[in-house]
Amino acid sequence: MMDAVVKEVRKKDQAVIVETQGEIDLRHSPQFHKALVKLCEERPPILVIHLGKVAYMDSSGVGTLVEVFRRVKDYGGRLVLVAPSERVRSVFEITRLDQFFTIKDSEAEALAVEGGGA
């Protein structure tokens, strides 16, 4: 499952943590999408996507995350985005998606999220 964007997938308690890196753009989004959809099929209670090493994300990456958000919400799980760079965070702020996604500064904070939807 590892590709240019998905560096590592690991489990911790009820969560599946996806470490990402590089650029999530039109070139890399198909692999990113495929990896995340496959993880959604396993229905983890908490899906954490660590964005700390993502230098750039375009609309195709955002679209993938919106789709994954819907899938996780549909099965009753939670999606948490962790540590996006200022540049990546600004994409969520400009599109106002920061109001829908749970975005935390650290993995520990992500795993401590209680209740609330995805």
C-alpha positions as CSV (number, residue, x, y, z in Angstrom):
1,M,0.0,0.0,0.0
2,M,3.0,2.3,0.4
3,D,3.5,4.8,-2.3
4,A,5.0,8.3,-2.8
5,V,2.3,9.9,-0.6
6,V,1.4,7.2,2.0
7,K,4.6,6.6,3.9
8,E,3.3,4.2,6.7
9,V,0.1,2.8,8.0
10,R,0.0,1.6,11.6
11,K,-2.6,0.8,14.2
12,K,-2.7,2.1,17.7
13,D,-5.6,1.0,20.0
14,Q,-8.8,1.7,18.0
15,A,-7.1,4.0,15.5
16,V,-5.5,3.5,12.2
17,I,-2.8,6.2,11.6
18,V,-1.7,7.1,8.1
19,E,1.6,8.9,7.8
20,T,1.8,10.9,4.6
21,Q,4.6,12.9,2.9
22,G,5.4,14.8,-0.2
23,E,2.9,16.4,-2.5
24,I,-0.8,15.3,-2.7
25,D,-1.6,16.6,-6.2
26,L,-3.2,15.3,-9.4
27,R,-0.2,13.0,-10.0
28,H,-0.3,11.4,-6.6
29,S,-4.0,11.6,-5.6
30,P,-5.0,8.4,-7.3
31,Q,-2.7,6.3,-5.1
32,F,-3.6,8.3,-2.1
33,H,-7.3,7.8,-2.8
34,K,-6.9,4.1,-3.4
35,A,-5.0,3.6,-0.1
36,L,-7.5,5.6,1.9
37,V,-10.6,3.9,0.4
38,K,-9.1,0.5,1.1
39,L,-8.6,1.6,4.8
40,C,-12.2,2.8,4.9
41,E,-13.4,-0.6,3.9
42,E,-11.8,-1.9,7.1
43,R,-14.0,0.6,9.0
44,P,-11.5,1.7,11.7
45,P,-13.3,3.6,14.5
46,I,-10.7,6.4,14.2
47,L,-8.8,7.2,11.0
48,V,-5.9,9.6,11.6
49,I,-4.2,11.2,8.6
50,H,-0.9,12.8,9.6
51,L,-0.2,15.6,7.2
52,G,3.0,17.1,8.8
53,K,5.3,16.1,6.0
54,V,3.0,17.1,3.2
55,A,4.5,20.1,1.4
56,Y,1.6,20.8,-1.0
57,M,-2.0,19.7,-1.5
58,D,-4.1,20.7,-4.5
59,S,-7.9,20.3,-5.0
60,S,-7.6,16.6,-6.0
61,G,-6.1,15.9,-2.6
62,V,-8.8,17.9,-0.8
63,G,-11.4,16.1,-2.9
64,T,-10.0,12.7,-1.7
65,L,-10.1,13.8,1.9
66,V,-13.7,15.0,1.5
67,E,-14.7,11.7,0.1
68,V,-12.9,9.8,2.9
69,F,-14.6,12.1,5.4
70,R,-18.0,11.1,4.0
71,R,-17.1,7.4,4.0
72,V,-15.9,7.4,7.6
73,K,-18.9,9.4,8.7
74,D,-21.3,7.0,6.9
75,Y,-20.0,4.0,8.9
76,G,-19.9,6.0,12.2
77,G,-16.2,6.5,12.5
78,R,-14.1,9.6,13.1
79,L,-11.6,11.2,10.7
80,V,-8.9,13.4,12.2
81,L,-6.3,15.3,10.3
82,V,-3.0,15.9,12.2
83,A,-0.3,18.6,11.9
84,P,-0.9,20.1,8.5
85,S,1.8,22.6,7.5
86,E,0.7,26.2,7.4
87,R,0.5,26.0,3.6
88,V,-1.8,22.9,3.7
89,R,-3.9,24.2,6.6
90,S,-4.5,27.4,4.5
91,V,-6.1,25.3,1.8
92,F,-8.7,24.0,4.4
93,E,-9.2,27.6,5.7
94,I,-9.7,29.2,2.3
95,T,-12.2,26.5,1.3
96,R,-13.8,26.7,4.8
97,L,-13.4,22.9,5.2
98,D,-11.6,23.5,8.5
99,Q,-15.1,23.9,9.9
100,F,-16.0,20.4,8.9
101,F,-12.7,18.5,9.5
102,T,-11.3,17.8,12.9
103,I,-7.8,19.2,12.7
104,K,-5.3,18.6,15.6
105,D,-1.7,19.7,16.1
106,S,-0.5,16.3,17.3
107,E,-1.2,12.6,17.1
108,A,-1.8,12.5,20.9
109,E,-4.5,15.2,20.6
110,A,-6.1,13.3,17.6
111,L,-6.3,10.1,19.6
112,A,-7.8,12.0,22.6
113,V,-10.7,13.4,20.6
114,E,-14.0,12.4,22.3
115,G,-17.4,12.1,20.7
116,G,-18.5,14.4,17.9
117,G,-18.7,13.1,14.3
118,A,-15.8,12.7,11.9
